[in-house]
Amino acid sequence: MYAHPQHNGGESVRRLRQEAGLWLKQLREARGLSQRDLANLVGVEYYTFISQIESGRGRIPPDRYAVFAKSLGVDPAVFVRTILRYYDPITHEMLFPQPLPTPANFG
C-alpha cells in the first residue's frame, strides 16, 4: 500500500528522507553555511528545523522550495526535481521517466 508522501510510510520513506537530508546538508556545507545561517536565510525561527530536515525526520514544505533553492544556490527547477525524487518518488518517476530500454540495454 502506498503511503502519502508527507506521512510516515515506513522504512523506505525514512531512507529517502535521510538521503534528501544528506543532499541538503552537502549543499549547505558547500555554501559554507551553518544550520543557523540557513535557518535565517529561509526564514525559520529555529535552526533545529534544519537539523530535523537533514537527519530525515522532517521535510521542506513545498511552499518553501523556492527560498531553500535560492539560499542554497540551486536553480529552483533543479531543486524541486531533485527533492521530489526523495519526497515523492512515484510522482517524480511519472514526470521524469527513465529512458525506455532498447535492445542494446537488455544485456
KAWOPE-V992686 format. One line per field, one symbol per residue. phi: phi as a letter, one per 20 degrees, with the letter a starting at -180 (. if undefined). burial: b if it has 24 or more other ideal C-beta (glycine too) atoms within 12 Angstrom, else e. A space follows every 50 residues. Layout:
phi=???
burial=???
This chain:
phi=.eegfedfdoffffffffffffgfffffffemdeffgfgffemdfdffff gfffenebbffgfdgfffgffemdggffffffffgeebfffgfffcffgf fdgfeem
burial=eeeebeeeeeeebeebbebbbebbbebbeeeebebeebbeebebeeeebb eebbebebbbeeebbeebbebbebeeeebbebbbbbbbbeeeeeeeeeee eeeeeee
